C-alpha cells in the first residue's frame, strides 16, 4: 500500500529555516502530484504547497509564497518543502499528501478531499 513518511520537522527560531522531506513508497511516484498541508493548534488543516508530477508547476498558499519552496526528486520518490524566514504562525503539524493524476496541472489543488494518501505528519515549532 501507499506509504508517505515525513521527516525534518523540529524546533527553530523565528527567521530560521527547515527542510521537510516526504519519502513515498508503494506507488508509481510520477503518477502523483504531491502536496503539503499543515494543521496548527486548534485550526483546520490547510493547504501549503503542491507540485505536479513533473515538478514544473507549483502552487502556494498566499501565506507562504516567497518563503516556502516545494520540490520533488522523482528518482528518489521524495518530495520536499524548503521553509525559509519562518514565523511563529507557521507552527503546525505538516502533512504530506499525494493525488493520483497524470496532468501537469492540479485541479482543486487546495482541496483536502482530492488527495487520497497522507503521511502521519511532522511537527514544526517556530519560537519567537
C-alpha positions as a printed NumPy array, in Angstrom:
array([[  0.   ,   0.   ,   0.   ],
       [  0.982,   3.637,  -0.356],
       [  3.161,   4.987,   2.425],
       [  4.2  ,   8.585,   2.87 ],
       [  6.731,   9.315,   5.604],
       [  7.561,  12.887,   6.567],
       [ 10.754,  13.949,   8.293],
       [ 12.722,  17.095,   9.014],
       [ 10.44 ,  18.822,  11.473],
       [ 11.679,  20.347,  14.697],
       [ 12.094,  23.464,  16.779],
       [ 13.503,  26.563,  15.113],
       [ 13.714,  30.239,  15.964],
       [ 11.714,  32.795,  14.034],
       [ 13.583,  33.773,  10.887],
       [ 15.193,  30.368,  10.605],
       [ 14.823,  27.61 ,   8.038],
       [ 13.844,  23.96 ,   7.874],
       [ 13.549,  21.446,   5.066],
       [ 10.875,  18.811,   5.262],
       [ 11.069,  15.568,   3.307],
       [  8.332,  13.155,   2.287],
       [  9.505,   9.704,   1.256],
       [  6.919,   7.793,  -0.772],
       [  6.649,   4.053,  -1.322],
       [  4.068,   1.633,  -2.681],
       [  3.215,   3.834,  -5.629],
       [  4.494,   4.913,  -9.025],
       [  5.705,   8.315,  -7.888],
       [  5.484,  10.05 , -11.259],
       [  1.758,   9.256, -11.393],
       [  1.118,  11.523,  -8.425],
       [  1.002,  15.195,  -7.673],
       [  2.421,  15.906,  -4.235],
       [  1.327,  18.484,  -1.702],
       [  1.971,  19.767,   1.782],
       [ -0.757,  20.732,   4.21 ],
       [ -0.475,  21.886,   7.793],
       [ -2.629,  21.996,  10.886],
       [ -1.918,  24.476,  13.629],
       [ -3.211,  24.19 ,  17.2  ],
       [ -6.994,  24.48 ,  17.211],
       [ -7.105,  25.122,  13.472],
       [ -8.341,  23.317,  10.396],
       [ -5.848,  21.543,   8.168],
       [ -4.858,  23.973,   5.431],
       [ -3.112,  23.83 ,   2.083],
       [  0.503,  24.969,   1.95 ],
       [  2.02 ,  23.98 ,  -1.402],
       [  1.769,  21.467,  -4.232],
       [  3.697,  20.309,  -7.256],
       [  2.694,  18.343, -10.327],
       [  4.286,  15.018, -11.217],
       [  6.997,  16.711, -13.263],
       [  7.8  ,  19.409, -10.74 ],
       [  7.341,  22.011, -13.458],
       [  4.174,  23.5  , -11.982],
       [  3.921,  24.557,  -8.36 ],
       [  1.23 ,  26.142,  -6.221],
       [  1.456,  28.012,  -2.923],
       [ -0.829,  29.417,  -0.287],
       [ -0.557,  33.189,  -0.11 ],
       [  0.708,  32.943,   3.457],
       [  3.876,  31.091,   2.409],
       [  4.504,  32.452,  -1.076],
       [  8.055,  33.748,  -1.388],
       [  9.193,  31.939,   1.761],
       [  8.497,  28.254,   1.056],
       [  9.566,  26.165,  -1.931],
       [  8.158,  22.784,  -2.866],
       [ 10.192,  20.401,  -4.992],
       [ 10.498,  16.726,  -5.779],
       [ 13.108,  14.21 ,  -6.818],
       [ 11.377,  11.539,  -8.882],
       [ 14.478,   9.341,  -8.851],
       [ 14.294,   9.205,  -5.051],
       [ 10.479,   9.097,  -4.727],
       [ 10.745,  12.073,  -2.404],
       [  9.067,  15.447,  -2.129],
       [ 10.491,  18.382,  -0.202],
       [  9.344,  21.585,   1.408],
       [ 12.045,  24.181,   1.975],
       [ 10.807,  26.668,   4.545],
       [ 12.676,  29.942,   4.995],
       [ 12.035,  33.033,   7.103],
       [  9.853,  31.021,   9.414],
       [  7.304,  32.798,  11.581],
       [  5.563,  31.751,  14.785],
       [  2.327,  31.368,  12.82 ],
       [  3.992,  28.615,  10.761],
       [  3.922,  26.398,  13.855],
       [  1.89 ,  23.33 ,  12.924],
       [  1.963,  19.659,  12.119],
       [  2.94 ,  19.393,   8.459],
       [  1.44 ,  16.619,   6.361],
       [  2.499,  15.258,   3.005],
       [ -0.287,  14.234,   0.625],
       [ -0.469,  12.525,  -2.772],
       [ -3.029,  12.877,  -5.542],
       [ -3.091,  10.481,  -8.436],
       [ -3.026,  12.465, -11.669],
       [ -1.01 ,  12.463, -14.878],
       [ -1.827,  16.077, -15.685],
       [  0.791,  18.791, -15.414],
       [ -1.624,  20.966, -13.535],
       [ -3.699,  20.281, -10.442],
       [ -7.404,  20.937, -10.218],
       [ -8.818,  21.817,  -6.784],
       [ -5.236,  21.979,  -5.564],
       [ -6.158,  23.067,  -2.044],
       [ -8.988,  20.584,  -1.537],
       [ -8.039,  18.026,   1.126],
       [-10.59 ,  15.521,  -0.14 ],
       [ -8.847,  15.334,  -3.53 ],
       [ -5.751,  13.779,  -2.005],
       [ -6.091,  10.051,  -1.429],
       [ -2.955,   9.344,   0.55 ],
       [ -1.485,  11.093,   3.585],
       [  1.531,  10.835,   5.815],
       [  1.46 ,  10.822,   9.593],
       [  2.769,  14.373,   9.906],
       [  5.841,  16.062,  11.326],
       [  5.793,  18.807,  13.947],
       [  7.279,  22.199,  13.165],
       [  7.55 ,  24.64 ,  16.049],
       [  8.756,  28.188,  15.494],
       [  9.725,  30.105,  18.611],
       [  9.507,  33.885,  18.603]])
